[in-house]
Amino acid sequence: MKDYLPIILSSATVYVFIVVAIRLFGKKEFAQLSVSDLVFVLLISNAVQNAMVGSDSSLTGGLIAASTLFIINYLLKFLMFKFPKLEVFISGEPRLLIYHGQVNEENVRKSRISINELVETVREHGCQSIKDVDLAILESDGNISVLSDNFKTQTSHERKRRKKVLPQS
């Protein structure tokens, strides 16, 4: 067990570092992965692998590192559930981006979202323009929720049926 203590400690350290780094660099980056983001995630995992297991490339060393990450992840989620302030600290809070067709410039800037990205998200949610949006929120998981008056008055069945009859381009 003594031989594996460095793996456990370095795996825990890397986990905490990655969580803090993701929090500092913004939450939207991982909700909508681009090709460069995917490459980044793959390279980060490769870069920190040696830091976690060192020269121990055995199956046992890898399993201990993976088990440590699972346990720390479980404990962190448990602590975030028990202590909501910790969850806000780690995950952040939702941010209002659009309210009644008006963009909240300050929150959009703080979230590092371009107007083009916001317009694209609005269109993906079935609105023609920002003026059609009642509420758009950057959720703490990095996704953007968009609600419009048209959305509120339709049931999900009506939305599905409407999608089926739209002409294909």
Rosetta blueprint (number, residue, H / E / L):
1 M L
2 K H
3 D H
4 Y H
5 L H
6 P H
7 I H
8 I H
9 L H
10 S H
11 S H
12 A H
13 T H
14 V H
15 Y H
16 V H
17 F H
18 I H
19 V H
20 V H
21 A H
22 I H
23 R H
24 L H
25 F H
26 G L
27 K L
28 K H
29 E H
30 F H
31 A H
32 Q L
33 L L
34 S L
35 V H
36 S H
37 D H
38 L H
39 V H
40 F H
41 V H
42 L H
43 L H
44 I H
45 S H
46 N H
47 A H
48 V H
49 Q H
50 N H
51 A H
52 M H
53 V H
54 G L
55 S L
56 D L
57 S L
58 S L
59 L H
60 T H
61 G H
62 G H
63 L H
64 I H
65 A H
66 A H
67 S H
68 T H
69 L H
70 F H
71 I H
72 I H
73 N H
74 Y H
75 L H
76 L H
77 K H
78 F H
79 L H
80 M H
81 F H
82 K H
83 F L
84 P H
85 K H
86 L H
87 E H
88 V H
89 F H
90 I H
91 S H
92 G L
93 E L
94 P L
95 R E
96 L E
97 L E
98 I E
99 Y E
100 H L
101 G L
102 Q E
103 V E
104 N L
105 E H
106 E H
107 N H
108 V H
109 R H
110 K H
111 S L
112 R L
113 I L
114 S L
115 I H
116 N H
117 E H
118 L H
119 V H
120 E H
121 T H
122 V H
123 R H
124 E H
125 H L
126 G L
127 C L
128 Q L
129 S L
130 I H
131 K H
132 D H
133 V E
134 D E
135 L E
136 A E
137 I E
138 L E
139 E L
140 S L
141 D L
142 G L
143 N L
144 I E
145 S E
146 V E
147 L E
148 S E
149 D H
150 N H
151 F H
152 K H
153 T H
154 Q L
155 T L
156 S H
157 H H
158 E H
159 R H
160 K H
161 R H
162 R H
163 K H
164 K H
165 V H
166 L L
167 P L
168 Q L
169 S L
